[in-house]
Amino acid sequence: MGVILESEHLHRQAYNDAFAHFNVICSSSLPLNWSPDFYDVLQNRIGGGKPKMRWYFKEHGWPSSTLFEKPPEDDESRANLIDTLQDWKTERYKEIIKSGTVEPRPGVLRLMDEAKAAGKKLAVCSAATKSSVILCLENLIGMERFQGLDCFLAGDDVKEKKPDPSIYVTASKRLGVLERDCLVVEDSVIGLQAATRAGMSCVITHTPSTIDQDFKDAIAIYPDLSNVRLKDLELLLENVVAAG
């Protein structure tokens, strides 16, 4: 969802709210709080919320909390702690998305509207869970645009997640468009790898947490889509197809 929404700081906020709610304390007397710089490193290193927390607690010590007065020592108690934190964090993240204070990244809605008006087929392919993606799309792009998508795939719809190309290969088949005629917009090197492995051209609109990644295989790189027009993307793809 990083193309449509800069979501990582919202996830970080939801984790920190969960840590505060359950008074999760590792090595200091203060509730655990992940800083923006630390979370950028963490989320680019470890995928998934539960693995993030499990890695952190293994590295920094299992915490005390309102769930466990003393740090849990057995596997069942540790799993229970992580499950509870993740469930609460997920609900908090949903509340933030529904709050009406979150906006899509610049240029996204205009570019989607330009593509639809020009008769282009439009798909959203996200590695996130379907319920999470639906929630974000309904609240950020609106029901009309969401229902107007020609294809919508989430992580639940394919066996392998990005950087595996499955989600993009599946989308091209559903759209009835050859892979070489598809243009993917991604925000991370993992997404870029998935697109190129599917035989598709890819442009990058990076986020603050992905700006330093290696995007050498992208056909264009943008900080956001505010100054990118459909005709610009069409010309890029035409040049790639002609060169191929």
C-alpha positions in Angstrom: 0.0 0.0 0.0 3.0 2.3 0.0 2.2 3.7 -3.4 -1.2 5.0 -2.2 -0.5 5.6 1.4 2.7 6.3 3.4 1.6 3.8 5.9 4.7 2.9 7.9 4.5 5.8 10.3 0.9 4.8 11.0 1.9 1.3 11.7 4.6 2.6 14.0 2.1 4.8 15.8 -0.2 1.8 16.3 2.6 -0.3 17.7 3.6 2.4 20.1 0.0 2.9 21.2 -0.2 -0.8 21.9 3.0 -0.8 23.9 1.7 2.1 26.0 -1.7 0.5 26.4 -0.3 -2.6 27.9 2.6 -0.8 29.6 5.2 -2.9 27.7 8.6 -2.2 29.4 11.9 -3.8 28.3 15.0 -2.3 29.8 13.9 1.1 31.1 11.1 2.3 33.4 9.3 3.8 30.4 6.9 2.0 28.0 8.6 0.7 24.8 8.6 3.3 22.0 10.0 2.6 18.5 11.5 5.8 17.0 11.0 6.7 13.3 14.7 5.9 12.4 14.6 2.6 14.2 11.3 1.5 12.6 12.6 2.4 9.2 15.4 -0.1 9.7 13.2 -2.7 11.3 10.4 -2.7 8.7 12.9 -3.0 5.9 14.7 -5.8 7.6 11.8 -8.0 8.9 8.4 -8.5 7.4 5.2 -8.9 9.4 4.3 -7.5 12.8 4.6 -10.6 14.9 8.1 -11.4 13.6 9.2 -7.8 14.2 8.2 -8.0 17.9 9.6 -11.5 18.4 12.9 -10.4 16.9 13.0 -7.2 19.1 12.2 -9.0 22.3 14.8 -11.7 21.6 17.4 -9.0 21.0 16.4 -6.6 23.9 14.8 -8.9 26.4 11.2 -10.0 26.9 9.2 -7.3 28.6 7.0 -6.9 31.6 3.5 -5.6 30.9 -0.1 -5.5 32.2 -0.5 -9.0 30.6 2.5 -10.5 32.4 3.9 -8.8 35.5 7.2 -10.6 35.0 8.7 -11.2 31.5 7.2 -14.4 30.1 9.7 -17.3 30.0 7.9 -20.1 28.2 7.0 -20.2 24.5 3.2 -20.3 25.1 3.2 -17.1 27.3 5.5 -15.3 24.8 3.3 -16.3 21.9 0.2 -15.0 23.9 1.9 -11.7 24.6 2.8 -11.2 20.9 -0.7 -12.3 19.7 -2.4 -9.9 22.1 -0.2 -7.0 21.2 -0.6 -7.6 17.5 -4.4 -7.9 17.7 -4.7 -4.7 19.6 -2.3 -2.9 17.3 -4.3 -4.1 14.2 -7.5 -2.6 15.7 -5.8 0.6 16.5 -4.4 0.9 13.0 -7.9 0.5 11.6 -9.1 3.3 13.9 -6.4 5.5 12.5 -7.3 4.8 8.9 -11.0 5.3 9.6 -10.4 8.6 11.5 -10.6 10.7 8.3 -7.2 12.3 9.1 -5.2 10.1 6.7 -4.8 11.2 3.1 -3.4 9.4 0.0 0.0 10.3 -1.3 0.1 13.3 -3.7 -1.0 12.7 -7.3 -2.4 9.1 -6.7 -6.1 9.9 -7.1 -5.6 12.2 -10.1 -3.4 9.6 -11.9 -6.0 6.8 -11.2 -8.8 9.1 -12.6 -6.7 9.9 -15.7 -6.1 6.2 -16.4 -9.8 5.3 -16.1 -10.9 8.2 -18.2 -8.4 7.1 -20.9 -9.9 3.6 -20.9 -6.8 2.0 -19.3 -7.2 -1.1 -17.2 -6.3 -0.4 -13.5 -5.3 -2.9 -10.8 -4.2 -2.7 -7.2 -1.8 -5.5 -6.1 -0.8 -5.3 -2.4 1.1 -7.8 -0.3 -1.0 -6.8 2.7 -3.9 -8.9 4.0 -7.2 -8.4 2.0 -9.1 -6.9 5.0 -6.4 -4.4 5.5 -6.2 -3.4 1.9 -10.0 -3.1 1.5 -10.1 -0.9 4.6 -7.4 1.4 3.2 -8.9 1.6 -0.3 -12.4 2.3 0.9 -11.2 5.1 3.1 -8.5 6.6 0.9 -9.6 6.3 -2.7 -13.4 6.1 -2.1 -15.9 3.4 -2.9 -16.5 4.5 -6.5 -12.8 4.2 -7.4 -12.4 1.0 -5.5 -15.4 -0.6 -7.3 -14.1 0.7 -10.6 -10.8 -1.2 -10.4 -10.4 -3.8 -13.1 -8.5 -6.1 -10.8 -7.8 -6.1 -7.0 -5.4 -8.6 -5.5 -4.0 -8.9 -1.9 -1.5 -11.1 -0.2 -4.2 -13.6 0.6 -4.8 -14.2 -3.2 -1.4 -15.7 -4.0 0.8 -18.4 -2.3 4.1 -16.4 -2.5 4.5 -12.8 -1.5 6.6 -10.1 -3.2 9.4 -10.2 -4.4 7.9 -13.3 -6.0 6.2 -12.2 -9.2 3.0 -14.3 -8.6 0.7 -11.4 -7.8 1.6 -9.4 -10.9 1.5 -12.5 -13.2 -2.0 -13.3 -11.8 -3.1 -9.7 -12.3 -2.0 -9.6 -16.0 -4.0 -12.8 -16.7 -7.1 -11.4 -15.0 -6.7 -8.1 -16.9 -6.1 -9.9 -20.2 -3.0 -7.8 -20.8 0.4 -9.2 -21.8 3.1 -8.7 -19.1 5.3 -6.5 -21.4 2.3 -4.1 -21.9 1.8 -3.7 -18.1 3.3 -0.8 -16.2 3.7 -1.2 -12.4 4.0 1.6 -9.9 5.9 0.5 -6.8 7.5 2.1 -3.7 10.1 -0.5 -2.6 12.9 -2.7 -4.1 10.8 -5.8 -3.1 8.0 -4.6 -5.2 10.3 -3.6 -8.0 11.8 -7.1 -8.0 8.3 -8.7 -8.2 7.4 -6.5 -11.2 10.6 -7.1 -13.2 10.5 -10.8 -12.5 7.0 -10.8 -13.9 8.4 -9.3 -17.1 6.8 -5.9 -16.5 8.2 -2.3 -16.5 8.2 -0.6 -13.2 8.4 3.1 -12.0 9.2 3.9 -8.4 7.6 6.5 -6.2 9.7 6.0 -3.1 8.8 6.8 0.5 11.1 8.2 3.3 11.8 4.6 4.5 12.7 3.3 1.0 14.5 6.3 -0.5 17.9 4.7 -0.1 17.1 1.4 -1.7 18.6 0.3 -5.0 16.2 1.1 -7.8 18.5 0.6 -10.8 16.0 -1.7 -12.6 13.2 0.9 -12.5 12.5 2.8 -15.7 11.8 6.0 -13.7 12.1 7.2 -10.1 9.8 9.8 -8.5 9.6 11.2 -5.0 5.8 11.2 -5.5 3.2 11.3 -8.3 2.2 14.9 -8.0 3.9 16.0 -11.2 3.5 12.7 -13.1 0.8 12.5 -15.8 -0.6 9.5 -17.6 1.1 10.6 -20.9 4.5 10.6 -19.1 4.0 6.9 -18.1 2.7 6.0 -21.6 5.8 7.5 -23.2 8.1 5.6 -20.8 6.4 2.3 -21.6 6.4 2.9 -25.3 10.1 3.5 -25.2 10.8 0.3 -23.3 8.6 -1.7 -25.7 10.3 -0.2 -28.7 13.7 -0.8 -27.3 12.8 -4.4 -26.6 
